[in-house]
Amino acid sequence: MENNSTNKQSIIGFILIGLVFFGYMLYNNYQMEKYNEQLAVEQLAESVAAEASAAVAEQQGEQKADVVAVTEPLVVADPFIIDGAEQREVVLENDYLTLTLSTVGGQITDATLKQHTKYAPKEERNELVKLFDPTSASFDMSFYVKDGLKNVKVVTAEHNFVCQGVVEGADSQSVTFTLPFKGGAALNFVYTLYNSKSEERDYLVGLDVQFSALAPLMANQTSIGVDWRTRSYQNERSYKNENMYTSLYYRHPGETGIEDLGVSEGNKSKNVSTSVDWVAFKQQYFTSAIIPQSVDFTYADVAYQTMPEKSGYIKEYSMAAAVPYTPQTDGYKFDFYLGPNKFPVLKKLTDANGDSLNLERVIPLGWIFSTYVSRWVVIPLFTFLSKYIESFGLIILILTLLVKLIISPLTYKSYLSTAKMRAVRPELEAINAKYPRQEDAMKKQQATMELYNKAGISPMSGCLPMLIQMPILIAMFRFFPASIELRGKSFLWSDDLSSYDSILDLPFNIPFYGDHISLFCLLMVVVLFGYSYMNYKQTAATQPQMPGMKFMTVYMMPIMMLFWFNDYSSGLCYYYLLSNIITMLMMLGIRALVDDDKVRASIHTKMANTKGKKSRFQQRYEELMRQQEQLNKQQR
């Protein structure tokens, strides 16, 4: 009996030991299979990456060994995505642009313009312009993939890609970053920089996003997120002036105009719920823009934050957008424009269909008519002259002379109108003496209009030429601070015509004026005072009320210009200086040619031959005066 009990216990013990051993074997086999599966995936990913690299090298040339390893290891928490073992940085460059790209996120971390330098005194100006701050630059795409029964969000900026090296082609160079997934799928970012020297491609960087066997892994979704952000450096002398021309721009598909967040010293944001075909982080003279070529952004949340003065930065930009996704989507194509705000270059940029992107509209050229003057007259003329003349001071002089020559007929007509007004001043004084009372204001106006009609004088003839000149004045006002051609160009004592020319830095700040003295601005104000005084003396003889407005017409405008333009482009102040000098010389020349006695005799002859016929304008004007007088009587 005791033996039977012992046998039963032994049998049960052997059974338990067998179950434990069998369970251990199953667990060990499972772990080995899991390890072998992961090893096979890694080997497959390396094989695919090697084949892709070999194919690209066969088509475009040999690899360039300029990949720099970064020693810091990357901690990977998600085993579903097979991150690269080491972080690396890659450099692409042509004659105009140097790009630094990182395997972390497979993104551009630095963009340096090789032909443009940050402002500094002339002998120290050697630091190249950088469009990205590496500590804040970020580009990522986000989407969902299936991992068993759960969906996993993939944010590319959080993963380390595998770099395939730099490949040199016939007219371009490219680098491929690969992010492998389990099962042999992969996400590829292929960046391309062009070597061929053509204005529309010199500063263009292509990004080809490729989905390799990702469709079976993709979760059910209708869009993929695209986020981009960076911080812009202060590149110009004046923080205030540079900030005034720095903003974020975007365009809706098919629109000729563009939208922006406006200029502010604070923070601004906007949720754009409709399609957008590009977004631009625009500085005063440089722009970083992302341009989807295969599809448009379905929406874009855009914002900027203004950085403090003396921080070394101007704005921090951000864009959160999305591109549409379907199971048939195999990738996307983007272009990055990273370059200067040069009108002829931006104007040549097109979309995938060859249609203009209107990216040149980020350059502020004014409104309505002044925009056309800048686009079709000033810019082409300035570009033409700069091809043959090295001195931009001389170019501005020639441009000013040509502009004054074009508007000289209007200047002559304006002076002639003033001369006619001087000729009938005795008659005007007689009318004022005849109707001295306020109650006779209507009769005085009627008599004045009748005098003008008989003398053949149009009250608007003196103002109309000035109104016609306004688009030109506004075009010049907008052109010079936005013209990158002037940037870094010296003339006389100014070491940069795009910035103010300080001849004396003050140890204190004067409100609304600044902490420096601009000589071109000071000279412009002095000449403007002389022109205003000469113009006042001329018009005071025709309008009795002018003596009471002497301060406003002679002193007020020069004082305002002194405070307003002290921080502006010295090229603009130089232009207005030349413009006022040439206008004064023209007025003196016209005055020598126009004989006031002959003008008066001609007017008197005309008045004698006029039989009192009234123009339609005069008839309507007198009818309005009679109605107004009747209304005043009823009110009294």
C-alpha positions in Angstrom: 0.0 0.0 0.0 2.8 2.3 0.9 4.6 1.4 -2.4 1.5 2.2 -4.4 1.3 5.7 -2.7 4.9 6.3 -3.4 4.5 5.3 -7.1 1.6 7.6 -7.5 3.6 10.6 -6.0 6.5 9.7 -8.3 4.3 9.6 -11.4 2.7 13.0 -10.5 6.2 14.5 -9.9 7.5 13.3 -13.2 4.3 14.6 -14.9 4.8 18.1 -13.3 8.5 18.1 -14.2 7.6 17.2 -17.8 5.0 19.9 -18.0 7.5 22.5 -16.7 10.2 21.3 -19.1 7.8 21.2 -22.1 6.6 24.8 -21.2 10.2 26.0 -21.0 10.9 24.4 -24.5 7.8 26.2 -26.0 8.8 29.5 -24.4 12.4 29.2 -25.6 11.3 28.3 -29.1 9.0 31.3 -29.2 11.8 33.6 -28.1 14.2 32.1 -30.7 11.6 32.5 -33.5 11.0 36.2 -32.4 14.7 36.8 -32.4 15.2 35.2 -35.8 12.3 37.2 -37.2 13.7 40.5 -36.0 17.2 39.5 -37.3 15.7 38.6 -40.7 13.9 41.9 -40.9 17.0 43.9 -40.1 19.0 41.9 -42.7 16.2 42.5 -45.3 16.2 46.2 -44.5 19.9 46.4 -44.9 19.7 44.4 -48.2 16.9 46.7 -49.5 18.9 49.8 -48.5 22.0 48.4 -50.2 20.2 47.6 -53.4 18.5 51.0 -53.5 21.8 52.7 -52.9 23.5 50.6 -55.6 20.7 51.4 -58.1 20.8 55.1 -57.5 24.6 55.0 -57.8 24.4 53.1 -61.1 22.0 55.7 -62.5 23.4 58.9 -61.2 27.1 58.3 -60.5 29.4 57.4 -57.7 28.8 58.2 -54.0 30.5 61.1 -52.4 32.1 60.3 -49.0 31.1 63.4 -47.0 28.8 61.7 -44.5 29.8 62.7 -41.0 29.0 60.5 -38.0 27.5 61.9 -34.8 28.7 59.9 -31.8 25.6 60.4 -29.6 23.5 57.2 -29.5 19.8 57.3 -30.1 17.5 55.5 -27.6 14.7 53.7 -29.5 11.6 52.8 -27.6 9.4 51.5 -30.4 10.5 48.1 -31.7 7.9 48.2 -34.5 10.2 50.7 -36.4 13.8 49.7 -37.0 15.8 52.9 -36.4 19.3 53.4 -37.6 22.2 52.5 -35.3 23.9 55.9 -35.4 23.1 59.5 -36.0 24.7 61.1 -39.0 24.8 64.4 -40.8 25.1 64.9 -44.6 26.2 68.0 -46.5 24.8 68.9 -50.0 26.0 72.0 -51.7 26.1 73.9 -55.0 27.5 77.3 -55.9 24.6 79.1 -54.1 23.4 76.9 -51.2 24.9 74.6 -48.5 22.5 72.2 -46.8 23.1 70.2 -43.7 20.7 67.2 -43.3 20.4 64.9 -40.3 19.4 61.2 -40.1 17.4 62.2 -37.0 14.0 62.9 -38.6 15.6 62.8 -42.1 15.4 66.5 -42.3 17.2 69.7 -43.2 18.7 71.3 -40.1 20.7 74.1 -41.7 20.6 76.1 -44.9 23.4 78.6 -45.6 23.4 81.0 -48.5 27.0 81.1 -50.0 26.6 84.5 -51.8 25.0 86.5 -49.0 26.5 87.7 -45.7 24.9 89.1 -42.5 25.2 92.8 -41.9 28.4 93.9 -40.2 30.8 96.9 -40.7 32.4 96.5 -44.2 35.7 95.1 -43.1 34.0 92.5 -40.8 31.2 91.4 -43.1 32.1 87.7 -43.7 29.5 85.7 -41.8 27.2 83.9 -44.3 23.4 84.1 -44.0 21.7 81.1 -42.4 18.0 80.6 -43.0 17.6 77.9 -40.3 18.5 77.8 -36.7 19.6 74.2 -36.1 18.3 74.2 -32.5 14.8 75.0 -33.6 14.5 73.7 -37.2 12.1 70.8 -37.5 10.3 69.0 -40.3 8.3 65.9 -39.8 5.4 63.9 -41.2 3.0 62.0 -39.0 0.6 59.1 -39.8 -0.8 55.9 -38.3 0.3 52.3 -39.0 -1.2 49.0 -37.8 0.8 46.9 -35.3 -1.3 43.9 -34.6 -4.6 45.0 -33.1 -3.5 48.5 -32.3 -2.6 51.6 -34.4 0.8 53.2 -33.8 1.4 56.9 -34.6 4.6 57.5 -36.5 6.2 60.9 -36.1 9.3 61.0 -38.4 11.1 63.6 -36.3 11.3 61.1 -33.4 13.1 58.4 -35.4 16.6 57.9 -36.7 16.7 57.2 -40.4 19.3 55.1 -42.2 21.5 57.2 -44.5 22.3 55.8 -48.0 25.0 58.3 -48.7 25.3 61.2 -51.2 25.0 60.4 -54.9 26.3 62.7 -57.6 24.3 62.9 -60.8 24.8 64.7 -64.1 23.2 68.0 -62.9 22.2 67.2 -59.4 23.1 65.5 -56.1 20.9 63.5 -53.9 20.8 61.7 -50.6 18.2 59.1 -49.4 17.1 58.6 -45.8 15.3 55.3 -45.1 13.2 54.4 -42.1 12.6 50.6 -42.2 9.5 48.9 -40.7 8.9 45.3 -39.8 8.0 43.1 -42.7 10.3 44.8 -45.2 8.3 48.1 -45.6 10.1 51.4 -45.5 9.7 55.2 -45.7 12.2 57.0 -47.9 13.0 60.7 -47.9 15.0 61.6 -51.0 16.5 65.1 -51.1 17.8 66.6 -54.3 19.9 69.7 -54.8 20.6 70.9 -58.4 24.0 71.8 -59.8 22.8 73.3 -63.1 22.9 77.1 -62.9 19.4 78.2 -63.7 17.8 80.9 -61.6 14.7 79.0 -60.8 16.7 75.9 -59.6 19.7 77.5 -57.9 18.0 77.7 -54.5 15.5 74.8 -55.0 15.6 71.6 -53.0 13.5 68.7 -54.0 12.0 66.2 -51.4 10.6 63.0 -52.8 8.7 61.1 -50.0 8.4 57.4 -51.1 6.2 54.7 -49.4 7.9 51.3 -50.0 5.4 48.5 -49.3 3.8 50.6 -46.6 0.2 50.3 -47.9 -0.6 47.0 -46.0 0.6 48.6 -42.8 -1.1 51.9 -43.1 -4.1 52.4 -40.8 -7.4 53.8 -42.0 -6.8 57.6 -42.4 -7.6 60.3 -44.9 -4.6 62.6 -44.4 -1.0 62.7 -43.3 0.3 65.5 -41.2 3.2 67.8 -42.3 4.7 70.0 -39.7 7.5 72.6 -40.3 9.0 75.1 -38.0 12.2 77.2 -37.6 13.5 80.4 -36.2 15.0 83.2 -38.4 18.2 85.0 -37.5 18.5 88.8 -37.6 20.5 89.4 -40.7 20.2 93.2 -41.2 21.4 96.2 -39.3 18.1 97.5 -38.0 16.0 95.0 -36.0 13.0 97.4 -36.3 13.2 97.7 -40.0 13.8 94.0 -40.7 10.9 93.0 -38.4 8.6 95.4 -40.3 9.3 93.4 -43.5 9.2 89.9 -41.9 6.0 87.8 -41.9 4.4 84.5 -42.9 2.8 84.2 -46.3 0.6 81.5 -48.0 -1.4 81.1 -51.2 -4.7 79.4 -52.1 -4.6 77.3 -55.3 -5.7 79.3 -58.4 -5.5 82.7 -56.7 -3.4 85.5 -58.1 -3.1 87.2 -54.8 -1.5 85.9 -51.6 -2.3 86.0 -47.9 -0.2 86.8 -44.9 -0.3 87.2 -41.2 0.6 90.8 -41.3 3.4 92.6 -39.5 3.5 92.7 -35.8 5.9 93.0 -32.9 3.9 90.3 -31.0 2.6 86.9 -31.9 0.1 86.0 -34.7 -1.6 82.8 -35.8 -4.4 81.7 -38.2 -6.2 78.5 -38.9 -6.5 78.2 -42.7 -9.3 75.6 -43.3 -9.1 75.6 -47.1 -6.5 74.3 -49.5 -3.0 75.9 -49.6 -0.4 75.4 -52.3 2.6 76.9 -50.5 3.7 78.4 -47.2 6.6 80.9 -47.0 8.6 82.0 -43.9 9.5 85.4 -45.3 12.3 87.6 -44.0 13.1 91.1 -45.3 15.5 89.8 -48.0 15.2 86.0 -47.8 12.5 83.4 -47.9 12.1 79.7 -46.9 9.1 78.2 -48.6 7.6 74.7 -48.8 5.8 73.9 -52.0 3.8 70.7 -52.4 4.0 69.6 -56.0 2.0 66.4 -56.1 -1.0 67.6 -54.1 -2.0 70.7 -52.1 -2.2 71.1 -48.4 -5.8 70.4 -47.3 -5.4 72.9 -44.5 -2.7 74.8 -42.7 -2.4 76.2 -39.2 0.2 78.9 -39.4 1.8 81.1 -36.8 4.8 83.2 -35.8 6.2 84.5 -32.6 8.3 87.7 -32.6 11.6 87.3 -30.8 13.0 90.0 -28.5 15.3 92.6 -29.8 19.0 91.9 -29.3 18.2 88.1 -29.1 19.8 87.6 -32.5 16.5 86.4 -34.0 13.5 88.0 -35.6 10.6 85.5 -35.8 9.9 81.9 -34.9 7.6 80.3 -37.5 5.5 77.2 -37.4 3.2 75.4 -39.9 1.0 72.4 -39.1 -0.6 71.2 -42.3 -1.9 68.0 -43.9 -1.8 66.3 -47.3 -4.6 63.9 -48.5 -4.0 60.1 -48.2 -5.7 57.1 -49.9 -4.6 53.4 -49.9 -3.3 54.1 -53.5 -0.9 56.8 -52.4 2.7 55.8 -52.9 4.4 59.1 -51.9 4.5 62.8 -52.2 6.8 65.4 -53.8 7.7 68.7 -52.2 10.0 71.6 -53.2 11.8 73.9 -50.7 12.8 77.3 -51.9 15.6 78.5 -49.7 17.0 81.7 -51.1 16.9 85.5 -51.7 13.8 87.6 -52.4 14.9 88.3 -55.9 11.9 89.2 -58.1 13.1 87.6 -61.4 14.0 84.4 -59.6 10.7 84.0 -57.6 8.7 84.9 -60.7 10.1 81.8 -62.5 9.0 79.3 -59.9 6.1 77.1 -61.1 4.0 74.2 -59.9 3.9 70.7 -61.3 1.6 71.9 -64.2 4.0 74.7 -65.1 1.7 77.4 -63.7 3.2 80.4 -61.8 3.2 80.1 -58.1 3.1 83.9 -57.7 5.8 83.6 -55.0 7.3 86.9 -56.1 4.3 88.6 -54.4 6.0 88.1 -51.0 8.1 91.1 -52.1 6.1 94.2 -51.0 5.8 96.5 -54.1 2.8 98.7 -53.0 -0.8 98.7 -54.0 -2.7 98.6 -57.3 -1.1 101.1 -59.7 2.2 101.3 -57.8 2.6 97.5 -58.1 2.4 97.7 -61.9 4.9 100.5 -62.0 7.3 98.5 -59.9 6.7 95.2 -61.8 6.8 96.5 -65.3 9.0 99.7 -65.1 11.2 100.0 -62.1 12.4 96.4 -61.6 13.1 95.7 -65.3 14.9 99.0 -65.7 16.9 98.5 -62.5 17.8 94.9 -63.5 18.9 96.1 -67.0 21.1 98.9 -65.6 22.7 96.6 -63.0 24.0 94.3 -65.8 26.2 97.1 -67.2 26.9 99.5 -64.3 28.7 98.3 -61.2 28.0 101.4 -59.0 24.5 101.2 -57.5 24.8 104.9 -56.6 25.2 105.7 -60.2 22.3 103.3 -61.1 20.0 105.2 -58.7 21.0 108.5 -60.2 20.3 107.3 -63.8 17.0 105.8 -62.6 16.0 109.1 -60.9 16.8 111.0 -64.1 14.8 108.7 -66.2 11.8 108.9 -63.9 11.9 112.7 -63.8 12.3 112.8 -67.6 9.1 110.6 -67.9 7.1 112.9 -65.6 8.5 116.2 -66.9 5.4 117.0 -69.0 3.3 116.7 -65.8 5.7 118.9 -63.9 5.5 121.5 -66.7 1.7 121.4 -66.7 1.6 121.7 -62.9 3.9 124.8 -63.0 1.8 126.3 -65.9 -1.4 125.9 -63.9 0.2 127.7 -61.0 1.4 130.5 -63.3 -2.2 130.9 -64.6 -3.5 131.1 -61.0 -0.9 133.8 -60.3 -2.1 135.7 -63.4 -5.7 136.0 -62.2 -4.9 136.8 -58.6 -6.1 140.5 -58.9 -9.5 139.2 -60.2 -9.6 136.7 -57.3 -8.9 139.5 -54.8 -11.6 141.6 -56.3 -14.1 138.7 -55.9 -13.0 138.3 -52.2 -13.5 142.0 -51.6 -17.0 141.9 -53.3 -18.2 139.1 -51.1 -16.6 139.5 -47.7 -19.4 138.0 -45.6 -19.8 134.4 -44.6 -23.3 134.4 -45.9 -22.0 135.2 -49.4 -19.7 132.2 -49.6 -21.9 130.5 -52.3 -21.9 133.6 -54.4 -18.1 134.0 -54.0 -17.7 130.4 -55.1 -19.9 130.9 -58.2 -18.0 134.0 -59.2 -14.7 132.2 -58.7 -15.8 129.3 -60.9 -17.0 131.7 -63.6 -13.6 133.5 -63.6 -11.8 130.1 -63.9 -14.1 129.2 -66.8 -13.5 132.4 -68.7 -9.7 132.2 -68.1 -9.5 128.5 -69.1 -8.2 127.4 -65.7 -9.0 124.1 -64.2 -8.7 124.1 -60.4 -7.7 120.4 -60.6 -5.0 120.9 -63.2 -2.3 121.7 -60.6 -3.3 118.7 -58.4 -3.8 116.1 -61.1 -0.2 115.9 -62.2 0.8 115.3 -58.6 -1.9 112.6 -58.3 -0.6 110.9 -61.4 3.0 110.9 -59.9 1.8 109.3 -56.7 2.0 105.6 -58.0 5.7 106.3 -59.0 6.5 107.8 -55.6 4.9 104.9 -53.8 6.6 102.4 -56.1 10.0 103.9 -55.3 9.2 104.0 -51.6 8.3 100.3 -51.6 11.0 99.2 -54.0 14.2 100.4 -52.3 13.7 98.8 -48.8 12.6 95.5 -50.5 15.4 95.4 -53.2 17.9 92.7 -52.4 20.1 94.1 -55.2 21.0 97.0 -52.9 21.9 94.8 -50.0 25.6 95.0 -49.1 26.3 97.6 -51.9 28.3 100.6 -50.7 28.2 104.1 -52.0 30.1 107.1 -50.7 30.0 106.9 -46.9 27.2 104.3 -46.8 28.5 100.7 -46.5 25.0 99.2 -47.2 22.4 101.0 -49.4 19.7 98.6 -48.0 20.2 99.9 -44.5 20.6 103.3 -42.8 23.9 105.1 -43.0 24.9 106.1 -39.5 27.6 108.8 -39.3 27.1 109.2 -35.6 25.9 106.6 -33.1 24.2 108.4 -30.1 24.7 107.1 -26.5 21.0 107.5 -26.0 17.7 106.9 -27.9 15.5 109.8 -29.1 11.8 108.8 -29.2 10.6 108.2 -32.7 14.0 109.2 -34.1 16.5 106.5 -32.9 20.0 106.3 -31.6 21.9 107.4 -34.7 22.1 110.1 -37.3 21.7 109.1 -40.9 23.5 111.6 -43.2 21.6 110.8 -46.4 18.3 111.3 -44.4 19.7 114.6 -43.0 20.7 115.9 -46.5 17.3 114.8 -47.9 15.5 116.8 -45.3 17.6 119.9 -45.9 16.9 119.7 -49.7 13.2 119.0 -49.0 13.0 122.1 -46.8 14.4 124.2 -49.7 12.0 122.6 -52.2 9.0 123.1 -49.9 10.0 126.8 -49.3 10.3 127.4 -53.0 7.0 125.7 -53.7 5.4 127.7 -50.9 6.6 131.0 -52.4 5.2 130.0 -55.7 1.7 129.0 -54.5 1.4 131.7 -51.8 1.0 134.2 -54.7 -2.1 132.4 -56.0 -3.9 131.4 -52.8 -4.5 134.1 -50.1 -4.9 131.5 -47.4 -1.4 130.0 -48.0 0.5 132.4 -45.6 -1.4 131.0 -42.7 -0.3 127.5 -43.7 3.4 128.2 -43.9 4.4 126.0 -41.0 2.5 123.0 -42.4 3.8 123.3 -45.9 7.4 124.4 -45.3 8.4 123.0 -41.9 6.0 120.1 -41.0 6.8 117.7 -43.8 10.7 118.0 -43.5 10.4 117.4 -39.7 8.2 114.4 -40.2 10.5 113.0 -42.9 13.5 113.4 -40.5 11.9 111.2 -37.9 10.4 108.8 -40.3 13.3 108.1 -42.6 16.2 108.1 -40.2 15.9 104.3 -39.8 15.1 103.6 -43.5 17.2 102.4 -46.4 20.0 104.9 -47.3 19.3 104.0 -50.9 15.8 105.3 -50.5 16.9 108.6 -48.8 19.5 109.0 -51.6 16.8 108.6 -54.2 14.6 111.2 -52.6 17.5 113.5 -52.2 18.3 113.3 -55.9 14.6 113.5 -56.8 14.1 116.8 -54.9 17.3 118.3 -56.3 16.3 117.5 -59.9 12.8 118.7 -59.3 14.1 122.1 -58.0 16.4 122.4 -61.0 13.5 121.6 -63.3 11.2 124.2 -61.7 13.9 126.8 -62.0 14.4 125.9 -65.7 10.6 126.0 -66.3 10.3 129.4 -64.5 13.0 130.8 -66.8 11.1 129.6 -69.9 7.6 130.6 -68.8 6.9 134.4 -68.9 4.3 135.4 -66.4 3.4 138.5 -68.3 2.8 136.6 -71.5 0.6 134.1 -69.6 -1.4 136.9 -68.1 -1.9 138.6 -71.5 -3.0 135.3 -73.0 -5.5 134.7 -70.2 -6.9 138.2 -70.6 -7.3 137.7 -74.4 -9.1 134.5 -73.7 -11.4 136.1 -71.1 -12.2 138.9 -73.6 -13.2 136.4 -76.3 -15.3 134.2 -74.0 -19.0 135.0 -74.2 -19.9 133.6 -70.9 -20.6 130.1 -72.1 -20.4 127.8 -69.1 -19.1 124.3 -69.0 -21.2 121.4 -67.9 -19.0 121.0 -64.8 -19.6 124.7 -64.0 -23.3 124.4 -64.6 -23.6 121.4 -62.3 -21.4 123.0 -59.7 -23.5 126.2 -59.7 -26.7 124.2 -59.4 -25.3 122.4 -56.4 -24.3 125.8 -54.9 -27.8 127.1 -55.4 -29.3 124.0 -53.7 -26.9 124.3 -50.8 -27.7 128.0 -50.4 -31.4 127.3 -50.5 -31.0 124.6 -47.8 -29.0 127.1 -45.6 -31.7 129.7 -45.9 -34.4 127.1 -44.9 -32.3 126.1 -41.9 -31.8 129.8 -40.8 
